[in-house]
Amino acid sequence: MAHEFQTARFQIGRAGGTDRRWLAALVEAMEQAARPEVRSVPCDASLIAAAAAHLARPAPTFAHCGSAYSLRN
């Protein structure tokens, strides 16, 4: 069990650079979306309806993954 935990920690550490790149890309996308010339463009009503329907669905439980770790700990 301890070996599995150490392996998981090592993999998470290697992914740290990827996480920072993903976060930097997210920040850049949010800054671009916040620009007035982008915000003034109207959004398609069908896209808004699709996003609302997607967000109204319950969150997945991922029970099929079989993770040994829980967020309830």
Helices and strands as residue ranges (DSSP letters): H 2-14, H 16-33, H 36-39, H 45-56, G 63-65
